[in-house]
């Protein structure tokens, strides 16, 4: 057997594997003898058919299988010995394979195309500068959050006369009778120019409107219809009020504090406000942390200047995902390239600094994720005693892919923690509006 590497460029090459009869025939003969012992061929007792007949029946398929096994193991072993990092999977040159005469040919040559990168070069020092943002939670954001919480825990009432922010329950009808829908209409969805019509109404009243002008936002979502249907709802409509629903804000009292934050955690309105501010600040700054780390990744990816084999990778992605169009691959490739490059950079930093993701780290990170999910669903601490079950089920799911994803996430966390120690980080406080501007750019 002979294996040769031919580099076509800085990041693409071909691997040629030449096999002669001595490389594969002993294994083929051995396999055919095994087949002969088990073969059930008409006219012969089981296992008594001549090897020559078995070879005539199964010889080609056995030859193909054994050569494929040799190629797979030889190619993998050869690649493992190289210093470069192969990307994607080797692509066989199909034209050569189609020309093989399996019946008569003795010597075979197979060719594979590969994409790779040489050693990734990245140096961490204080010349790399990044900004870590901290969000200032302003008074209005806090007050809006408190109002939302009080609304969630508030009491539903049915007043006689409607006011702003009420819900009107009734029938939404086209004047010509072509459309009717019964729904609960939030007055917050009514345009400012039309809101006066909906305030001060009572049960049994009818309100004339043009939905294309009176309703803010998505009419299709409000009415649970398609965009095409919603586009046709113009002109004269009427809303017939059957009931008025209002949520009275929950009062600041011990019962309310306990429902929101549990017993003994908050006792006064001021403490409640402080707690809400802390939670908002924590949640917002999780977002700024993610943003900062993405900026750091971008800086390191740019600094590493990894030359990816773009043409090869696009071809490999196309063959590996035959249901994805080439147009979609071209569109998504920049994001894929960024993620791939960061993976190479992260692995290089981890290797140079002996950073490893341990099993205990994976379990701990998964626990954090599960706790956040439980908290967001309102379950929280009462499910803590089942944490091990949730964690194990997740990590064992998706055929082990979940575990590998968490392992990668842990390594990334450790790599980024080291990077932040090595580079220059400038701290800056910004408003939510300013942060939204950063996200939009």
KAVENBEL-V403593 format. One line per field, one symbol per residue. ss: DSSP state (h for helix, s for strand, l for the rest). psi: psi as a letter, one per 30 degrees, with the letter a starting at -180 (. if undefined). burial: # if it has 24 or more other C-alpha atoms within 12 Angstrom, else .. A space follows every 50 residues. Layout:
ss = ???
psi = ???
burial = ???
This chain:
ss = lssssssllllsssssssslhhhhhhhhhhhhhhhhhhllllllllllll hhhhhhhhhhhhhhhhhhhhhhhhhhhhhhllllsssssssslhhhhhll lllllllsssssssssslllllllllllssssssssllhhhhhhhhhhhh hhllssslllllllllsssssssslllllssssssshhhsllllhhhhll lllllsssslhhhhslllhhhhhlllhhhhhlllllssssssssssssll lllhhhhhhhhlllllllhhhhhhhhhhhhhhhhhhhhhhhhhhhhhhhh hhhhlllllhhhhhhhhhhhlllllhhhhhhhhhhhhhhhhhhhhhhhhh hhllllllhhhhhhhhhhhhhhhhhhlllhhhhhhhhhhhhhhhhhlhhh hhhhhhhhhhhhhhhhhhhhhhlsssssssshhhhhhhhhl
psi = kkkkkjkfafgklkkkkkklefefeeeeeeeeeeeeffkjkkfkkkggkk eeeeeeefeeeeeeeeeeeeeeeeeeeeefflfljkkblkjkjeeeefgk jfefkekkkkkkklklkakkjkkklgfkklkjkkkkjleeeeeeeeeeee eeglkklilekklkglkkkakjkkeggfkkkkljjkfffkkfffeeffkg llkflkkkljefefklajeeeefhlleeeeffilbjlkjjkelkkkjkkk kjleeeeeeeglkgekfleeeeeeeeeeeeeeeefeeeeeeeeeeeeeee eeefhkjkieeeeeeeeeefiffkleeeeeefeeeeeeeeeeeeeeeeee efghkkjleeeeeeeeeeeeeeeeefggebffgefgeeeeeeeefflhhf eeeeeeeeeeeeeeeeeeeffelkjkkkklleeeeeeeef.
burial = ..........#########...###..##.###.##..#.........#. #..##..###.###.##..##..##...#.....########........ .......#############.#.#...##########....#..##..## ..........####.#########......#..####.##....#.###. ###.#######.###...#..##.........#...###########... .#...##.###....#.....##..##..##..##..##.########## #..#.#####.#######..........#...#...##.########### .....##....##.###..##...............#...#..##..... ..#..###########.###...........#..#......
